[in-house]
Amino acid sequence: MKVLLVEDEAAMVDALQRGLTAEGFVTEAAMNGVDGLWMAGENDFDVIILDIMLPGLSGYEVCRRLRAGGSTVPILMLTAKDGEYDEADALDLGADDFLSKPFSFVVLLARLRALLRRAPSDREPVLTAGSIRLDPAARRCWSGEEEVTLTAREFSLAEFMMRRKGQVVSRNTIAEHVWDSELDIDSNVIEVYIGYLRRKLGDSRTRGLIETVRGIGYRLMDTAEESSNATQSA
């Protein structure tokens, strides 16, 4: 999942980026409200972590403009202030959740996963595709009745593909959301991880489930039978 972090404290940005990367998130950062608003409008993010006290534009104003422009991306607002009015203002302007500094990274992760689980409205608490079930909140995955252990990166790739079930997603899009914009998409990293998922989720059931669309990318089908009828699989 791809996170936009809009925060002007360099130490906080560094700590959160390292922590989120370790959990399988791809994080891009902006150090002021103007850059944060521009990045949110120009790129496709799954969730935004937005500080209230920012140079250029406040987090309140960034949130207001995003919602006025029709953006529905989940927003978690951060503030050093601790007061019910700050929380009320943030929520009234369209934020989805609120967290006061200092905060526990474990709590931040839980809040992010809750936002990803419930918004937008078509997100499901447990994602399914054929015999595969994936619970983003609990970070658990099953192939049939068997629970499967996935690394943070494998889980992020599986979640990204399952949220776009039936869609062809390019290697570039996968790289941006599961790795980062610096990944050399000419490398075989994505192909290797697709192979990991096929093996871990049960090769006989998922080789048809995760379809290679030649020259474009990959598609995760809802059933192996549906994929077997496709004409552009590897």
KEKE-3310 file (N, C-alpha, C; in steps of 0.2 Angstrom, whole numbers, plus 5000, padded with zeros to 4 digits):
npx = (5004:5002:5008:5006:5015:5014:5023:5033:5043:5059:5065:5054:5048:5059:5059:5046:5045:5055:5049:5037:5041:5047:5035:5030:5024:5024:5031:5030:5036:5031:5037:5030:5014:5010:5018:5013:4999:5000:5007:4997:4987:4993:4997:4993:4988:4985:4982:4983:4994:4993:5000:4994:5000:5009:5021:5018:5005:4992:4988:4974:4970:4975:4968:4955:4955:4958:4946:4937:4940:4936:4943:4944:4953:4958:4962:4973:4975:4988:4993:5002:4995:4983:4967:4950:4943:4952:4952:4939:4938:4947:4940:4928:4932:4934:4944:4948:4952:4961:4976:4985:5001:5013:5014:5010:5019:5014:5000:4998:5000:4989:4978:4980:4978:4965:4958:4961:4954:4941:4938:4939:4921:4920:4929:4933:4931:4938:4947:4944:4948:4945:4950:4958:4960:4962:4966:4968:4968:4972:4983:4984:4983:4975:4975:4963:4959:4971:4982:4993:5010:5016:5029:5032:5033:5028:5015:5010:5010:5001:4989:4988:4986:4974:4965:4963:4956:4953:4957:4969:4985:4999:5017:5024:5014:5013:5026:5026:5017:5019:5033:5043:5045:5057:5061:5069:5060:5063:5070:5069:5062:5048:5043:5049:5043:5030:5031:5034:5022:5013:5018:5018:5004:4999:5002:4995:4982:4984:4992:4984:4976:4984:4987:4998:4999:5005:5018:5012:5008:5001:4986:4975:4963:4946:4943:4951:4946:4940:4951:4958:4951:4956:4964:4977:4987:5001)
npy = (4994:5011:5026:5043:5054:5069:5079:5090:5088:5082:5071:5064:5061:5052:5042:5037:5033:5023:5014:5011:5006:4994:4987:4984:4995:5007:5023:5040:5056:5073:5089:5101:5109:5114:5106:5094:5094:5096:5083:5074:5077:5073:5060:5043:5038:5027:5030:5044:5052:5066:5080:5093:5105:5114:5121:5133:5128:5124:5108:5107:5115:5109:5097:5101:5106:5095:5087:5096:5095:5083:5072:5056:5049:5040:5050:5052:5062:5071:5079:5090:5096:5094:5092:5093:5101:5103:5090:5089:5099:5094:5082:5088:5094:5084:5074:5057:5051:5054:5058:5061:5068:5064:5048:5030:5019:5007:5009:5019:5011:5002:5011:5015:5003:5001:5011:5008:4997:5000:5011:5016:5014:5002:4993:4978:4969:4957:4951:4942:4930:4917:4903:4910:4919:4935:4944:4961:4968:4960:4955:4942:4927:4915:4900:4891:4881:4882:4891:4904:4909:4925:4936:4954:4961:4952:4951:4964:4964:4954:4959:4971:4966:4959:4969:4974:4965:4956:4967:4972:4976:4986:4983:4994:5001:4992:4992:5006:5006:4995:4993:5006:5022:5022:5009:4999:4994:4986:4976:4959:4958:4960:4950:4939:4940:4938:4925:4919:4921:4913:4901:4900:4902:4891:4882:4874:4879:4893:4896:4899:4908:4920:4929:4932:4945:4947:4959:4969:4967:4960:4951:4947:4935:4931:4917:4902:4895:4905:4912:4903:4903:4914:4924:4929:4924:4918)
npz = (5000:4997:5004:5008:5017:5025:5033:5043:5052:5052:5058:5063:5050:5045:5055:5054:5040:5040:5048:5042:5030:5034:5037:5025:5018:5005:5005:5003:5005:5010:5015:5018:5017:5004:4995:4999:4996:4982:4978:4983:4974:4961:4962:4965:4980:4993:5006:5017:5028:5038:5045:5056:5059:5048:5037:5024:5019:5030:5038:5040:5029:5018:5019:5018:5004:4997:4999:4994:4981:4977:4981:4989:4996:5011:5026:5039:5052:5060:5075:5087:5096:5109:5110:5111:5102:5091:5086:5082:5072:5063:5059:5054:5043:5034:5037:5041:5052:5068:5077:5091:5094:5107:5099:5099:5088:5085:5087:5077:5066:5067:5066:5053:5046:5049:5042:5029:5028:5029:5020:5003:5001:4995:5000:5007:5023:5024:5011:4996:4984:4973:4981:4990:5005:5013:5026:5030:5041:5052:5047:5041:5031:5020:5011:5004:5017:5024:5033:5028:5029:5026:5020:5024:5012:5003:5008:5006:4992:4989:4995:4987:4974:4976:4980:4968:4960:4946:4937:4926:4930:4929:4928:4932:4940:4950:4955:4960:4971:4979:4980:4978:4969:4964:4961:4949:4936:4926:4931:4938:4950:4953:4946:4952:4965:4962:4959:4971:4978:4970:4973:4988:4990:4985:4972:4962:4963:4961:4950:4939:4945:4947:4934:4920:4910:4895:4891:4898:4912:4927:4932:4944:4945:4950:4951:4947:4936:4929:4925:4917:4905:4899:4887:4886:4895:4904)
capx = (5000:5006:5006:5009:5017:5015:5025:5038:5048:5063:5066:5048:5048:5063:5057:5040:5047:5058:5044:5031:5044:5048:5029:5028:5021:5028:5030:5033:5035:5032:5039:5026:5007:5010:5020:5009:4993:5002:5008:4991:4983:4997:4999:4988:4990:4980:4981:4988:4996:4994:5001:4991:5005:5014:5023:5015:4997:4991:4985:4967:4968:4976:4962:4949:4956:4957:4939:4933:4942:4933:4947:4941:4958:4958:4966:4974:4978:4992:4994:5005:4990:4979:4961:4944:4942:4957:4950:4932:4939:4950:4935:4923:4935:4935:4948:4944:4954:4965:4980:4989:5008:5017:5009:5014:5019:5009:4993:4997:4998:4982:4974:4981:4975:4957:4956:4962:4949:4934:4937:4932:4916:4920:4934:4930:4936:4942:4948:4944:4949:4945:4951:4962:4957:4967:4963:4973:4969:4975:4989:4983:4981:4973:4974:4959:4959:4977:4985:5000:5014:5019:5033:5028:5032:5023:5008:5008:5009:4995:4984:4987:4983:4967:4961:4962:4955:4950:4960:4976:4989:5006:5023:5025:5009:5014:5032:5025:5012:5022:5040:5044:5046:5064:5063:5070:5055:5066:5073:5064:5060:5041:5041:5051:5038:5024:5032:5034:5015:5010:5021:5015:4997:4996:5004:4990:4976:4985:4995:4979:4973:4988:4988:5003:4997:5011:5019:5008:5009:4998:4979:4972:4957:4942:4943:4956:4942:4939:4958:4960:4948:4959:4968:4983:4990:5008)
capy = (5000:5017:5031:5050:5057:5076:5081:5095:5086:5078:5065:5060:5058:5047:5036:5034:5030:5017:5009:5009:5002:4987:4984:4983:5000:5012:5029:5046:5062:5080:5093:5106:5108:5115:5100:5088:5095:5094:5076:5071:5078:5071:5053:5039:5035:5023:5033:5050:5054:5073:5084:5099:5111:5113:5127:5134:5127:5120:5102:5108:5118:5103:5092:5105:5107:5088:5085:5100:5093:5076:5066:5051:5045:5041:5054:5052:5069:5071:5086:5091:5099:5089:5096:5090:5106:5101:5084:5091:5103:5090:5078:5092:5096:5078:5069:5051:5049:5059:5055:5066:5067:5058:5042:5024:5017:5001:5012:5022:5005:5000:5016:5015:4997:5002:5016:5005:4992:5003:5016:5018:5010:4995:4989:4972:4968:4951:4951:4935:4928:4910:4900:4914:4924:4939:4949:4966:4971:4955:4953:4935:4925:4908:4897:4886:4880:4882:4898:4905:4914:4929:4942:4960:4963:4947:4952:4970:4963:4950:4964:4976:4963:4957:4975:4976:4959:4957:4972:4972:4981:4986:4982:5001:5003:4988:4995:5012:5004:4989:4995:5013:5024:5021:5002:4997:4990:4981:4970:4954:4958:4959:4943:4934:4940:4934:4917:4918:4921:4907:4895:4900:4901:4884:4882:4871:4883:4900:4898:4902:4914:4926:4929:4936:4948:4948:4965:4974:4966:4955:4951:4942:4933:4928:4910:4899:4893:4911:4914:4898:4905:4921:4922:4932:4922:4915)
capz = (5000:4996:5009:5008:5023:5025:5040:5043:5057:5048:5062:5063:5044:5044:5059:5051:5034:5041:5051:5037:5025:5037:5038:5019:5015:5001:5008:5000:5010:5009:5021:5019:5015:4997:4991:5001:4992:4975:4978:4983:4968:4956:4962:4967:4986:4997:5013:5018:5035:5037:5051:5055:5059:5042:5033:5017:5020:5036:5037:5039:5023:5013:5019:5015:4997:4994:4999:4989:4974:4976:4984:4994:4999:5018:5029:5046:5054:5066:5078:5093:5100:5112:5112:5107:5096:5085:5083:5079:5066:5058:5056:5051:5036:5030:5039:5043:5059:5071:5082:5094:5096:5104:5098:5098:5081:5084:5087:5070:5061:5068:5063:5045:5043:5050:5037:5023:5028:5029:5015:5001:5003:4992:5003:5012:5029:5022:5004:4994:4977:4973:4987:4994:5009:5016:5031:5030:5048:5056:5043:5040:5024:5020:5005:5006:5025:5027:5034:5024:5032:5020:5022:5024:5005:5000:5010:5002:4985:4988:4996:4982:4969:4978:4980:4961:4957:4939:4934:4923:4933:4925:4932:4935:4945:4956:4958:4964:4977:4983:4982:4978:4963:4962:4959:4942:4934:4921:4935:4938:4957:4953:4943:4958:4971:4960:4959:4978:4980:4967:4977:4994:4990:4982:4965:4958:4963:4960:4944:4935:4948:4946:4927:4917:4904:4891:4889:4902:4919:4930:4934:4949:4944:4955:4951:4942:4930:4925:4922:4912:4899:4897:4881:4887:4901:4903)
cpx = (5004:5003:5010:5009:5018:5017:5032:5044:5053:5064:5060:5047:5052:5061:5050:5041:5050:5053:5039:5034:5045:5041:5026:5024:5026:5026:5033:5031:5035:5033:5035:5019:5007:5012:5016:5002:4995:5003:5002:4987:4986:4998:4993:4990:4984:4978:4986:4988:4997:4994:4997:4995:5010:5015:5019:5007:4997:4988:4977:4966:4970:4970:4956:4949:4955:4950:4935:4934:4939:4937:4944:4946:4957:4963:4967:4978:4982:4993:4998:5000:4986:4972:4956:4942:4946:4954:4943:4934:4942:4944:4930:4925:4936:4940:4944:4946:4959:4969:4985:4996:5009:5012:5014:5013:5014:5002:4993:4996:4991:4977:4974:4977:4967:4955:4956:4956:4942:4933:4942:4927:4916:4925:4930:4935:4940:4942:4948:4945:4950:4945:4955:4958:4962:4964:4969:4974:4973:4982:4989:4981:4980:4973:4970:4958:4965:4980:4992:5004:5017:5024:5029:5027:5027:5016:5005:5006:5002:4989:4983:4984:4975:4962:4959:4960:4951:4953:4967:4980:4997:5011:5025:5021:5011:5021:5030:5021:5015:5029:5041:5045:5053:5066:5063:5065:5057:5069:5067:5062:5053:5040:5043:5046:5031:5025:5032:5026:5012:5012:5018:5008:4994:4997:4998:4984:4977:4989:4990:4976:4977:4990:4994:5000:5003:5012:5016:5010:5005:4990:4978:4965:4953:4943:4948:4952:4941:4946:4960:4957:4951:4963:4975:4987:4997:5007)
cpy = (5006:5023:5037:5052:5064:5078:5085:5093:5081:5071:5061:5057:5052:5041:5033:5030:5023:5011:5006:5004:4995:4984:4983:4989:5004:5019:5035:5052:5069:5084:5099:5105:5109:5109:5094:5088:5093:5087:5072:5071:5074:5063:5049:5035:5032:5026:5039:5051:5062:5077:5090:5105:5111:5120:5127:5134:5123:5113:5103:5111:5113:5098:5095:5105:5100:5086:5089:5098:5086:5070:5062:5047:5046:5045:5053:5058:5068:5078:5085:5093:5093:5092:5093:5095:5105:5095:5085:5094:5099:5085:5082:5094:5090:5073:5063:5048:5054:5056:5061:5064:5068:5052:5036:5022:5011:5004:5015:5016:5003:5004:5016:5009:4998:5006:5012:4999:4994:5008:5015:5013:5003:4991:4984:4971:4962:4951:4943:4935:4921:4907:4904:4919:4928:4944:4955:4968:4966:4952:4945:4933:4917:4906:4890:4886:4881:4889:4898:4910:4918:4934:4948:4962:4958:4949:4959:4969:4959:4955:4969:4973:4961:4963:4977:4970:4960:4962:4970:4977:4980:4985:4989:5003:4998:4990:5001:5011:4999:4990:5003:5015:5023:5014:5002:4992:4985:4975:4965:4953:4956:4952:4938:4934:4937:4927:4915:4917:4915:4901:4894:4899:4895:4884:4880:4875:4890:4901:4901:4908:4920:4925:4934:4938:4951:4956:4971:4973:4960:4956:4946:4941:4931:4921:4907:4897:4899:4913:4909:4899:4911:4919:4925:4930:4918:4908)
cpz = (5000:5000:5008:5015:5023:5032:5039:5048:5054:5052:5062:5056:5043:5048:5056:5044:5035:5044:5046:5032:5028:5037:5031:5015:5010:5003:5004:5005:5007:5015:5022:5015:5007:4993:4993:4996:4984:4974:4978:4977:4961:4956:4966:4974:4989:5003:5014:5026:5035:5044:5050:5055:5054:5039:5026:5018:5026:5034:5036:5032:5017:5013:5016:5007:4994:4994:4994:4982:4973:4978:4989:4998:5007:5021:5036:5048:5060:5069:5085:5098:5103:5114:5108:5101:5090:5082:5079:5072:5061:5055:5052:5044:5032:5032:5042:5050:5061:5076:5084:5095:5104:5104:5097:5090:5080:5083:5080:5065:5061:5065:5056:5043:5044:5044:5030:5022:5027:5023:5009:5003:5000:4995:5007:5018:5028:5015:5002:4986:4976:4980:4992:4998:5012:5020:5033:5037:5053:5053:5043:5033:5024:5012:5006:5014:5028:5027:5031:5027:5026:5024:5021:5016:5001:5001:5006:4995:4984:4990:4990:4976:4970:4978:4973:4957:4951:4935:4931:4927:4931:4931:4936:4941:4951:4959:4963:4971:4981:4985:4982:4970:4960:4960:4951:4939:4928:4924:4935:4946:4957:4951:4949:4963:4968:4960:4966:4980:4977:4971:4984:4995:4987:4975:4961:4958:4961:4954:4939:4938:4947:4938:4925:4911:4900:4889:4893:4909:4921:4931:4938:4947:4950:4956:4946:4936:4926:4921:4916:4905:4896:4891:4881:4893:4899:4903)
residu = (MET:LYS:VAL:LEU:LEU:VAL:GLU:ASP:GLU:ALA:ALA:MET:VAL:ASP:ALA:LEU:GLN:ARG:GLY:LEU:THR:ALA:GLU:GLY:PHE:VAL:THR:GLU:ALA:ALA:MET:ASN:GLY:VAL:ASP:GLY:LEU:TRP:MET:ALA:GLY:GLU:ASN:ASP:PHE:ASP:VAL:ILE:ILE:LEU:ASP:ILE:MET:LEU:PRO:GLY:LEU:SER:GLY:TYR:GLU:VAL:CYS:ARG:ARG:LEU:ARG:ALA:GLY:GLY:SER:THR:VAL:PRO:ILE:LEU:MET:LEU:THR:ALA:LYS:ASP:GLY:GLU:TYR:ASP:GLU:ALA:ASP:ALA:LEU:ASP:LEU:GLY:ALA:ASP:ASP:PHE:LEU:SER:LYS:PRO:PHE:SER:PHE:VAL:VAL:LEU:LEU:ALA:ARG:LEU:ARG:ALA:LEU:LEU:ARG:ARG:ALA:PRO:SER:ASP:ARG:GLU:PRO:VAL:LEU:THR:ALA:GLY:SER:ILE:ARG:LEU:ASP:PRO:ALA:ALA:ARG:ARG:CYS:TRP:SER:GLY:GLU:GLU:GLU:VAL:THR:LEU:THR:ALA:ARG:GLU:PHE:SER:LEU:ALA:GLU:PHE:MET:MET:ARG:ARG:LYS:GLY:GLN:VAL:VAL:SER:ARG:ASN:THR:ILE:ALA:GLU:HIS:VAL:TRP:ASP:SER:GLU:LEU:ASP:ILE:ASP:SER:ASN:VAL:ILE:GLU:VAL:TYR:ILE:GLY:TYR:LEU:ARG:ARG:LYS:LEU:GLY:ASP:SER:ARG:THR:ARG:GLY:LEU:ILE:GLU:THR:VAL:ARG:GLY:ILE:GLY:TYR:ARG:LEU:MET:ASP:THR:ALA:GLU:GLU:SER:SER:ASN:ALA:THR:GLN:SER:ALA)
# end
